[in-house]
Amino acid sequence: MFKAVCLFVVLLAVGTHAFAQDEILKSYLRGGMLAVNEGEYSKAESLFKSAIAEINKSSLTNDLKISAMIVSLNGLGMALSNQQKDAEAEAVTRKLIGLMEQTNRTDESDYATALNNLGLMLSKEKKFDEATEVHRKALSLREKQLGSTHPDVAVSLLNLGKVYFDEGRFVQAEAVLDRAVAILTTIPVESQSDESMIALATCDMNLASIKVGQKKFQEAEQLLLIALMIRTKLQGATHPDLVEPLRRYALLLRQTNRPTDAANMEARIRLIQLQNP
């Protein structure tokens, strides 16, 4: 799960400057993050690149320039990654981490967020050893900064568990994912964010695949149904993120000799794919 660094604080600080040039920078930053949130990644890439160019000629103080650059590099990295521009995304995120290290911002939560995002990129590129190292570092920082039961700690555990899962290290993956679920399920309902619920759904989906490998089909089915229920409630019945849990559920149904039910799930997948070309 990719996360954004804190844009609001930077916009507020930039907003205290009356210069037109700084207002242009603020519009690039706000527009870029809005585009990321709406899935318009090419537009976001363009806006964040414009923001970076604007920062260097801005009238902001050096400290605010650094803060604005951190937001811009973070947003650009997310935009590039979501366009499958993996090498560019990794390079930008490494530049972001380097900037934070050079300016002594490694104790800030945004540093752990940047490490989290780099770990996701490395995992996507199948650089599993380095991804594991980076996610462990992010996890350690978040535990130190936030405590062992914070939702962001659960997100780091989820991402580390996914690396283990993708490597086929299912024992390690199950232990880490179980710990993430334990954190997420103790959050009071009124305090649950959409992000923490999506994290829980992702944990359940990956745990379900592990349970299938253990021939624990009933447990796997319950986990997949919970994952589908959460995502459908939060994202709607035709969101593309439903494809993967539906695919895994259809495979489980075929493994347990329910071809008609499996065909129904596969039909749902085709409908979603038609509506999200």
N, C-alpha and C positions, 0 to 999 in steps of 0.2 A: 504494500500500500504506500503510494507516494504521498508525501506531506509537503505543505508549503510553509516557508518561514513567515514570520509575522509581518504582513503587509500593512496592517492598520496603523501601527506605531510609526512606520516610515511616512505614510501618507499624512498623518497628523502633523509630524514634524515639518515635512515639506510644505504643508498647508499654511504654516506660520510665515512663510516668505511670500512677499507680494509680487515678486518678479515674474513676468510672463513666461520666461524661460523655464522657471521652476514649475509653473502650472502645466506646461507642456510635458515635463518629466512626470509629474503626478498623473496626468491623463494616460501616459504610456503604461505606467505601473498598474493603475487600476484597470485599464482596458485589457492588459495582458493577462492578469489573473482572472478577470471575468471570462475571457476567451478560453483559458484553460478549464475553468469550471463548466463551461458550456460545450467542451469537447472540440472547440475550433482551434486546433493545435497549430496549424500553419499561420493563422492570424496571430496567435499568441507569440509564435517565434518571431514574427516580424516586429511586433510591438516591443518585445523585450530587447531585441537587437537595437531598436531605435532608442529605447531607454538607456541602454549602455552607452550608445554614442552621445546621448544628451548629458549623461552624468559628467563626462570629462570636461564639458564646457559650462557646467552649471555653476551658479553663485553660492551653492550650499557650502557649509563648513566641511572640512575633510572628514569628520566623523559621520556626518549625514551622508556624504558621498559614499563612504564605505558601506553604510547600512543600505542605501539604495542599490548599490552594486550587488550586495548579498541577495536582496530580493530579486533583482533582475537575473542574476546567474541561476538562482534556484528555479525561477519560473521558466527560463530558457531551457534548462536541463530537462524539466518535466515535459515541455512542449516537444523537444527533440525526441525524447524517449518514446513518447506516445505516437510519433510519426515513424517509429522503427529506425531512427537515425542513431543507432546505438553507440557507435564510436564517437560521434560528435557530442552526444549527451554525456557520455562518460568523461570526455575531456573537459567539458564545461563544469561538470560537478566536481571534478578534481581541482579545477581552478578555484571554484567556490570554497572548497575545504582548505586549500592553500591560503586563500585570502583571510579566512577566519583564523587560521593558525598564525599567520604573520601579524595579525592585529590583536592577538591575545583574546580571542573570543571563544576559546575552546570550552569555557565553563558555561556558556549559554546553551539553552535548549535547542536553539537553531543549529548548533554544531552537530548535535546528535541527530537532528532531522536530516541534515545534509549527508551524514554517514549512512543513515537509513536508506536514503534515496540512492546513494552510490552502491550500496549492497544489493539493492533491487536490480540496478543496471548490470552489475557484475553477474548476478544470478541469471539474468535474462541472456547474457552472453556466454553462459555455461562456464564462467570462471569461478567454480565453486569454492576452491580453497580460499581465494581472496575474499569472496563474498561472505564466507563463514567468519573470517577474521574481522571484517568490517562490521558485520551485524553483531558479533560478540562485543566489539568495542562500543557500538551504539547502545547495546543492552546494558553494559556496565555503567556507562555515563548516565543513562536514564534511571537506573536503580539508585545511583548515588544522588542524583538531583531531585528525583521525584518520589522515591520510595519503591519498595518491591511490588506494590499492588496497584500502581497507577495504570490507567488504560494505555498510555504510550509504551509502558513496559510490556504490556500484552501484545501490542503491535510489533515490537522488536522480537518477541518470542515467536509470534506468528511467522515473521519473515525468516528468522533463523530456522524454524521448523520446516518451512517450505524448501529451503536449500537442502536440508537433510533429506526431505521427501524426494526431491528431484534427483538426488544422488543415490537413492535407494537405501538410505540409512534409516530404515523404518523404526527401529527401536528408539534411536535418538529423537527422531521426528515426533513419535507419539508422546514421549516424555515432555518435550518442549511444548507441543500443542496442548497437551492436557493442562500444563501450568497456565498457558494463556487463557484457556477456557475457564479455569478456576478463577482467574482475575476478572474476566469479563462478566461472568454470571453472578458475581457478588456486587456488581454496580447496581444501586437502587434504580428501579424502573424510571423514576422521575429524573434521574441523572444520566440516563443512557443517551448517548449521542448516536446519530446515524453512522458515524465512522466506527464506533465501538461495536455496533450491531452488525455492520458489514464484516468487521474483523472476526466476530463470532461465527458468522455464516461461513467465512473462508476456512476458519479452523475446523468447523464441523465437516465441511466438504472433504478436506484433506484427511481428517481422522477417519471418515467413512471409507476412503480408499484403502487405508491401512487395515481397517476391520475386514474389508473384503478379502484382502490377502491372508488374513487370519481365519477365514471362513466364518466370521461372525456376521452373517448376512442380516439378521434382524437388527442388530445394533447399527450396522452401516445404513440400513434403510431409514431408521429413525433419525440419524444424523443428517442424511440427505434431505429428508422431508423438512426438518427444522431450517436447514440452509435455504431451501427453496421458499419456505414460508417467509423468512426474514427478507430475502432479496425481493420477492414479489411485493411485499407490503411497502418496502422502502423505495423500490425502483420501478414498480409497475410490472405487468404481466408480459411485456414484450421487450424488456431491456436486454441488450446483448450479453450482459454479465450472467444471465440465466442459462446461457447455452452450455457452459461447462458443467454445472451441477446437474442439468437435465441429461446431458450426455452420459455422465457417470451413473445416474439413476437408471437410464435405459439399459446400460450394460449390466447393472445389477439385476434388473428385472429379467433380462435374457438368461443370466446365470442361474436364476432361481425359477426358470421354466414358466415365465409369464409373458409370452410373446405378444399378446394383444395389448397389454399394458405398456410394454416396451415400445410397440409401434405408435401408441398414442403420444408417448414422450418424444419420440423421433419426429412425429408430425408437428408437435409444438416447437421443436428446434427449427424445423424447416420454415415455419411461419415467422418466427423471430428473425431468422436470417433473411427472409424475403423483405421484411419490414425495416431491416437495418443492413442494406447492401454495403 
